[in-house]
């Protein structure tokens, strides 16, 4: 499932993108927004693979919106103004769709994005390791070595028995790379390895003598999962 966001000040343009996405040859989920602030807030909470981004909007241009993102996903610009094409490709976007968008052209653009996503996404369910960027190098971390992961603003810290690894990524994005049967979210800021849990007491998980809080929003799901193994 390719998770998408569409931002445009024209409701009809958003309807067309949602309709085209529903007819795509592979599964796509599209969340539509007319307001840039709401779209940005959504991206802070949810993982997004691809943005359909209108360039000319009244409050903010698509280019300004893209530049404001610290970790931008793939982007397809959508606009009625052909003169913005050069700017779009200079920003390394996946494609540029000129309105009114033909369905065949839409499919060509999203297929390109899907191919890129398939080639670049780690196959964590098949591998027992993952690669992460830290400082000026890329290091390999065995999934079995991960104790828990902590969110620190724009970074996450991956705790292992040896030393923590700091990498520039959101916890939500990193969570999507890990097998769901081995890792579970217990807090907005914490993701833990199931087999590294030593004990659970009230609203706290103990891993390697480190107490990790269980927040109210994740408590029910967490207890539902661990009771299956009790």
Beta strands, then each sheet from edge to edge (+ up, - down):
strand 1: 2-7
strand 2: 28-33
strand 3: 50-54
strand 4: 74-79
strand 5: 95-98
strand 6: 129-134
strand 7: 137-142
strand 8: 146-152
strand 9: 155-160
strand 10: 165-167
strand 11: 183-187
strand 12: 190-193
strand 13: 199-201
strand 14: 204-207
strand 15: 210-213
sheet 1: 2+ 1+ 3+ 4+ 5+
sheet 2: 6+ 7-
sheet 3: 10+ 9- 8+ 12- 11+
sheet 4: 13+ 14- 15+
end
